[in-house]
Amino acid sequence: MTLQTQIEQKLTALAPDVLQVENESHMHNVPANSETHFKVTLVSDSFDGLMPVKRHQKIYALLADELSGPVHALALHLYTPSEWQARGGERPDSPNCRGGGQ
């Protein structure tokens, strides 16, 4: 099982309306086929009433093993269904890598 699939499976615990886990490792100075940099877009009612830091903490708790090991970077875009709808179903693009000689 890939690390991306493992992350997706763990995040289903939040009963997401939208779940996108993107491996962005190829955009960084890492070996080919790495699984070190991920972007997560997750829309869930479980974020209702939570400030962004509390939302992030929920994700960090679910992915503690991955974050203590192979995952180097994790970009989180976490929304309630109404916030997602207000954004038109769009999340920000990731910036270009600025480090590691790229």
C-alpha positions as CSV (number, residue, x, y, z in Angstrom):
1,M,0.0,0.0,0.0
2,T,1.3,3.4,-0.9
3,L,1.7,6.1,1.8
4,Q,-0.8,8.2,-0.1
5,T,-3.4,5.4,0.2
6,Q,-2.6,4.9,3.9
7,I,-3.2,8.7,4.5
8,E,-6.4,8.6,2.6
9,Q,-7.7,5.6,4.6
10,K,-6.9,7.2,7.9
11,L,-8.6,10.5,7.0
12,T,-11.8,8.7,6.1
13,A,-12.4,8.6,9.9
14,L,-13.5,12.3,9.6
15,A,-16.4,11.3,7.2
16,P,-15.3,13.7,4.5
17,D,-17.6,15.1,1.8
18,V,-14.4,15.8,-0.2
19,L,-11.0,14.2,0.3
20,Q,-8.1,14.8,-2.0
21,V,-4.6,13.6,-1.0
22,E,-2.0,14.7,-3.5
23,N,1.6,13.5,-3.5
24,E,3.6,16.7,-4.4
25,S,7.0,15.1,-3.8
26,H,7.9,15.4,-7.5
27,M,7.8,19.2,-7.1
28,H,10.7,19.0,-4.6
29,N,14.4,18.0,-4.5
30,V,13.8,14.4,-3.5
31,P,14.5,11.0,-5.2
32,A,12.1,9.8,-7.9
33,N,9.0,8.1,-6.6
34,S,9.3,9.6,-3.1
35,E,6.3,10.0,-0.8
36,T,7.5,12.9,1.4
37,H,5.4,15.9,0.5
38,F,1.6,15.9,0.5
39,K,-1.3,18.3,0.1
40,V,-4.6,17.4,1.7
41,T,-7.9,19.0,0.9
42,L,-10.6,17.8,3.2
43,V,-14.2,19.0,3.6
44,S,-16.1,17.7,6.7
45,D,-18.8,18.6,9.1
46,S,-16.4,17.6,11.8
47,F,-14.7,21.0,11.4
48,D,-17.8,22.9,12.3
49,G,-17.1,25.4,15.1
50,L,-13.3,24.6,15.1
51,M,-10.6,27.2,14.5
52,P,-8.0,26.3,11.9
53,V,-5.4,25.2,14.5
54,K,-7.9,22.7,16.1
55,R,-8.7,21.4,12.6
56,H,-4.9,20.9,11.9
57,Q,-4.5,19.1,15.3
58,K,-7.2,16.6,14.3
59,I,-5.3,15.7,11.2
60,Y,-1.9,15.6,13.1
61,A,-3.5,13.2,15.6
62,L,-4.7,10.9,12.8
63,L,-1.4,11.0,10.9
64,A,1.0,10.9,13.9
65,D,2.9,7.9,12.6
66,E,3.3,9.3,9.1
67,L,4.4,12.7,10.4
68,S,7.0,11.2,12.7
69,G,8.5,9.2,9.9
70,P,8.3,9.5,6.1
71,V,6.2,12.6,5.7
72,H,8.4,15.7,5.5
73,A,5.7,18.3,4.5
74,L,2.0,18.3,4.8
75,A,-0.1,21.2,3.3
76,L,-3.6,21.2,4.8
77,H,-6.7,22.8,3.3
78,L,-9.5,22.0,5.7
79,Y,-13.1,23.3,5.3
80,T,-16.6,22.8,6.4
81,P,-19.1,22.1,3.6
82,S,-20.4,25.7,3.8
83,E,-16.9,27.1,3.6
84,W,-16.1,24.8,0.7
85,Q,-19.2,25.9,-1.2
86,A,-18.4,29.6,-0.5
87,R,-15.0,29.0,-2.1
88,G,-16.6,27.5,-5.2
89,G,-15.0,24.1,-4.5
90,E,-11.5,25.6,-5.0
91,R,-8.4,25.3,-2.8
92,P,-5.1,27.3,-3.2
93,D,-2.4,26.0,-5.5
94,S,0.9,25.0,-3.9
95,P,3.8,27.3,-4.4
96,N,6.9,26.2,-6.3
97,C,9.7,24.6,-4.3
98,R,12.2,27.2,-3.3
99,G,14.8,25.0,-1.7
100,G,17.1,22.1,-2.3
101,G,18.7,23.4,-5.5
102,Q,15.6,23.5,-7.7
